[in-house]
Structure formats: structure tokens, C-alpha cells
Amino acid sequence: METNATPCRANGVHASYKIGKLIGRIFPEPPLHPEVIVHSASETTEESTNKVWAKLEELGLISF
């Protein structure tokens, strides 16, 4: 997820976050080859979610 790092850093560089049932970690360096990039500052939640679902389907991890 690409987002404004300032609010994230306010919680600490390696802070944990929870969104609904999802738990994640904030890392200081982005992955070298991400499978999907979500731009939370410029995409709607629906757009971002659709990108993630599409990638999971492309990888054969889910099917609709």
C-alpha cells in the first residue's frame, strides 16, 4: 500500500495496524517487486479492493 507515511510514522516505524480483521505491519522500505500496488491517497476503497481481488484471481488464489 502506498500512502502518506507521516501518520504511519507517528505510530512508530514498525507499528502494527488493524483494519477490520486484517492486521499488518508498517515497514520502512517498500517491497522490490510488489504484486499489486494500492494508492490509498488517490484511489477509492472500491478501486483499491478491486485491484487486490483481480490480482488474487489472476494468481489463482480465488475464483468468482
Secondary structure, 3 states (H helix, E strand, C coil): CECCHHHHHHCCCCCEEEECCEEEECCCCCCCCCCCCCECCCCCHHHHHHHHHHHHHHCCCCCC
